[in-house]
Structures are given as structure tokens and as C-alpha cells.
């Protein structure tokens, strides 16, 4: 687990492949329920993450949009595979609530206002970033009582700009919405730098404290990467509110 500091009483981090029970090609800590892995293995993996974070984690069914779910009570622990709905961001607004998102190249973003006791997890892929999912999550936190300037953010492991090759017209299309995403691969072709784009959007949304976990899923064998492997698992970003 790659732990991050989002304030007093907040438990937050990003998983790797290590520590789970899934067999190849999902080995070992696959947390994705929609990738044809054994559901019982995924459930056990999610229980292990819940033990680390200190509470059952609420996950959504991700659709690369901008919808936000608000969770007002801790998730039940009888069914770790339960979904809160088709959303790409989840905000926790009660003490001890844990929320999470799943990725295998997209950007996992964790947010917390420790003083207000509010947290959020965001799945920001190319389409979701352009659609405004990051802003939507920050707005939902603020609506729940968070102070934007007090919010801390962590941008987790994802595919780096040096690895995310795309056609030039796609790069230009995304960069028209989020200029900071425009990039070039390590081998000189058009690319998208999604974590740079996410960090820039967070700052424009009023979040001053933005940390990045500088890990490239495409080049990191201990991380899941759909672009590299095709059939693979999903890592998670999880965060629990104080209390």
C-alpha cells in the first residue's frame, strides 16, 4: 500500500498488486469486480483493503462520466462487491466513512478536509477529466461543508505522459479543454499527461495542497496497466474520514 497524508485522522492510500489472493493474470490484489476475476477472490481482496483503511469501502460502477455519489453512512460489510451506482466520484460525509475508486491507467484522486471530516475519491480518465469529474467532486465537497483551501489532494499511480501515446488530434482535443494534458511520449510521439491535467484542474478549483505519487502504471510491474497488459486487474485509491 502506498500511503498518503491527507490530514489528521484521515487514512488514505493507493494499492499495488501485492497482498491479495487473485490468480494470474489478476495477481494478486485485484479489486475490480468487472474484469472476469473470481468474485470470491475480489471480495477477499476488498476485505483486506477494508482492514487496512479501517472500514468497509464504498465503490461505484465507473462509467467515465462526472456523476458524484454522496455516502452518508459507513458501507455495510456483508457484500464487498456492492456498488453505490454508476458514478466516477464518491464523497463521504459522515465520521468513519471510507470511499474508493478503481483504476488500471486512469488517475485515482483522493481528497480530504480533515477538519470538516469530509473525504472523496475520484476516477479521472481522459473522458472524465474533460467532462469535469474533478471539479464536480471538489464542488460536492464544498457543498457538504469543506473549505476548498483546506482540502488536501493526492494524485495516485496512473499512466504517465511519457507512456500515454495518442493520435495528435485526440491530444489536441483533450488539451483544448485541459491545456496541461498536452505532452510527448518518451519516444517523441503525441501523448496525454493526465496527472498533470488533474493537478492543474484541482488548483483551478481552489485546492492548494496537491501531492502526486509519481508512479507510472505502464512501466511499473507492481501496478496494473490495461494499456500494457489488456486483461488485468484494478488497483484502488481509498480514503477514510476521521472518526
N, C-alpha and C positions, 0 to 999 in steps of 0.2 A: 504494500500500500504506500502511495506517495502522499503523505500527509501535508496539509497546508494550514497556515494560521489565519483564520478569519475573525479572530477576536475572542475575548474571554468567554469561556463556557461553550463555544461553538466547536463541534467535532466535524472535520471536513477532510476529504482526500480523494484520490483517484486510484483505482485498482490497476493492477497489471495482470499478466496471465498466471501468476504464481498463486498457489494456495487453494486451488479448487479440486473438484472431482471429475470434471468432464474429460472424456477421452478425445483423442485426435480425430478430426483436425481442430476441435474446440478447446484443446487442453490449455489450461486446466480450469482457471476461474472464469468460465464463460457465464455472463449474466444476462445474455439475450435470450428471450423466450421464443423469438420468431425466426431462428436460424437452423431449425431441424435438429437441434441437440436434444438429448434425452431430457424431458421435462423434470424428472426427478433429480437429475444432476443439477439442472439450473436452479431448482428450488433449494437444494442444499447449498449451492454456491451463494445464493442470495441470503440464506440464513447466516452464513459465515460473515458476509459483509455487514449484515444487521448487527451481529455480535460486536464487530469492530466499531461500528458507528454508535452503538448503544441503544438502538431502537429499530423496529421494522421499518423498511424504507418504502416509500410510495413512489412507484414508477408509472409512467404513462405509455401509451402506444404512440410512437413518434411518427409524424407524417410530413415533416419538413415544412411546417407552417409557422404561424405566430400565436396560436392559441395558448392561453395560460390557465392552468388549473390552480385553485386555491384549496389547500388542505388545512382543515380546521381542527383536526384531532389526529393523534398518532395512528398509523396504519395498523390494521389487525395482522396478527402473525400466523393465522391459521392457513393462509394461502399466499405464499411469497410471490406467486405469479400473477396476482390480481393487478389490473390496470385501473388507473384513475380516469382513463378516457383518451381520446385522440388529441394529444397536446404535445407541445415541444418545450414547455416550461412549466415548472411546478413551484408554487410559493407555499411555504409552511408558515402559519400564523399562530401557532399555539406552542406552549412550552414542550420541549422534547420531541417535536415533530421532526422526522427525517425524510428528505426527498432526494431523488436521484434521477440521472439521465444516462443513457447508454450510447456508446459511440464505437466506431472502428475506423476512424479517419476524420469524422466531423469533430467540431470543437465542443468539449464539455465545459460549461461555465458554472462556477459556484459563487453565490452571493450571500452576504450576511450583514445585518445590522445587529450586532451583539447586544447593544443597549436596549433596542426595541424588542429583541427576541424574535427577529424575523429572518428567514432564510429562503433561498431559491436555488434551483438547479435548471440550467438551460441547455438544450441541444441546438447548436448553431451550425448547420451545414451551409453549403452555398446558397440554397434556395431560402432557407430560414433566415439567414443573415440579411439577404436582400429584402425579404418580406417584413423584417423588423422585429424578429422574435426577441432579440436582446433588449431593444428599447421597451418592448411590451412587458418583459419581465421586470425591468427596473421601474417602470410606471406602476406595475401591480404592487411591487414592494412599497413604493411611495404612498400609494393609495391605502395600503394597510397600516401605514404609520412610520415607515422607515424614513430616515434622513439621508438623502442622496449623498451628501458629503461625508456621511459617517459610514456608508456601505463599503465593505471590503469585497473585492472580487478576485477570483483565481481562475485563470485560463489554463485548462489542462492539456494533457497529451493529445496531439492530433497530427494530421499530415502537415508538414511544413511547406512553406512556399518553394523551397528548393527542390521539393519532390512532387508537387501537385501540378503536373503538366495538363494544360487545357488548350483548346483551339484559341487563336488570337481573338476571334470575335466574341467568344464567351468571356475571356478575360476582360475585354473592353466593356461588355455588357454589365458584368458584376462591378467593375471599377467605376462605372458611371453612377452607381448607387452608393458604393463604399470605396472611395479612391485608394485607400490604404491597402486594398487587397491586390493591386496590380504588382506582379512580380515576374521573375525569370527563374527557371529551374537551374540546378547546378550544372546542367549541360547546355544551357543557353536558349531554351525554348520558352514560349509564353506559359505563365503559371499564375496561380492564385495563392496569396498568403492570407488564409482565413484567420489565423490567430492575430495577425496584425490588424486586420479589419475589425475583429471583435473587440480588441483592446481600444481601438480608436472610437468605436461606437459607444463603448462603456464610458469613456471620458467625455464624449459629447453629451451623454445622458446625465452627466453630473457626478459620476463615480470617480473619485480621485485616486483611491488606493487600488491599483490593479497590478497583481503579480502574475507572472507567467511561468508555467512548468515547461521548460524548454526541452521537450521530448517529441521526436518525430515518429509517429506510429509506423510510417512507411519503412523507415530504416531501423527501427527498434525491434529486435526479435522477441523481446519480452512483452511486446504490446500487440494488440490485434489491429490488423490493417486489411480492410476489404479490398482496397485497390491492389495491394501486393499479393494477397492470398486467395481472393474470391470467396470460397467457403471458409468461414472463420467465425470466431466468437465476438463478443462485445465486452468492452471494459466499461466501468461506470465512474461517474463523479457523484459523490454522495455528501450530504451536509445535514447535520442535526442542530436544531435550535437549542439554546440553553434551557435548562430546567428539567 
